Amino acid sequence: MVYDATRSDNEELSARLAEAHIRPDLRQEVGRLIRLTKSHQVASEDRLGAILISIDLSILGAEPARYDDYAAAIRREFVHVGEPDYRAGRAKVLTQFAARPVIFPDAVFAGRYDRQARENLARELASLR
């Protein structure tokens, strides 16, 4: 996995890295799945994508204390961003997730975590205002 909080191409670089190091018959699918984590948008018939994205977003539905630790860690990752810009950017991302009819594309995850995710998002959004 490639991750640098100052870059916007982490998913693409991670996908390329994986594609360069795995079996040829899996390269395209693994790369595709990794690239989904950029937008978290999954086609309705994409079962593997729905599971992967739901796993990737599962922290949103964590218990409040764990979610708050995660949110604080995200702020530390973006220490290079000034407070007003961080608040605006983070609120934009959270608002986009909260506006989705379904946060988790996998039905099992949605049934288990959607309510808590929406509570966590609302609480963090309130703290950013």
LINSULBEL-V355172 format. One record per residue. N is the residue number from 0. RES is the residue in one small letter. D_FIRST is the distance of its C-alpha to the first C-alpha in whole Angstrom. Layout:
# LINSULBEL-V355172
<<N RES D_FIRST> <N RES D_FIRST>>
This chain:
# LINSULBEL-V355172
<<0 m 0> <1 v 4> <2 y 6> <3 d 10> <4 a 13> <5 t 15> <6 r 13> <7 s 14> <8 d 12> <9 n 8> <10 e 8> <11 e 10> <12 l 8> <13 s 5> <14 a 8> <15 r 10> <16 l 8> <17 a 8> <18 e 11> <19 a 12> <20 h 12> <21 i 13> <22 r 17> <23 p 18> <24 d 20> <25 l 17> <26 r 15> <27 q 16> <28 e 16> <29 v 12> <30 g 12> <31 r 14> <32 l 13> <33 i 9> <34 r 12> <35 l 14> <36 t 12> <37 k 13> <38 s 17> <39 h 17> <40 q 20> <41 v 21> <42 a 24> <43 s 26> <44 e 26> <45 d 23> <46 r 22> <47 l 19> <48 g 18> <49 a 20> <50 i 19> <51 l 15> <52 i 16> <53 s 18> <54 i 16> <55 d 13> <56 l 17> <57 s 18> <58 i 18> <59 l 21> <60 g 23> <61 a 23> <62 e 26> <63 p 27> <64 a 27> <65 r 23> <66 y 22> <67 d 24> <68 d 22> <69 y 19> <70 a 21> <71 a 22> <72 a 18> <73 i 17> <74 r 20> <75 r 19> <76 e 16> <77 f 18> <78 v 21> <79 h 21> <80 v 23> <81 g 26> <82 e 28> <83 p 29> <84 d 27> <85 y 24> <86 r 26> <87 a 27> <88 g 23> <89 r 22> <90 a 26> <91 k 25> <92 v 22> <93 l 23> <94 t 27> <95 q 25> <96 f 23> <97 a 27> <98 a 29> <99 r 27> <100 p 30> <101 v 27> <102 i 24> <103 f 22> <104 p 23> <105 d 23> <106 a 27> <107 v 26> <108 f 24> <109 a 26> <110 g 29> <111 r 28> <112 y 26> <113 d 27> <114 r 30> <115 q 28> <116 a 25> <117 r 28> <118 e 30> <119 n 27> <120 l 26> <121 a 30> <122 r 30> <123 e 27> <124 l 29> <125 a 32> <126 s 31> <127 l 29> <128 r 33>>
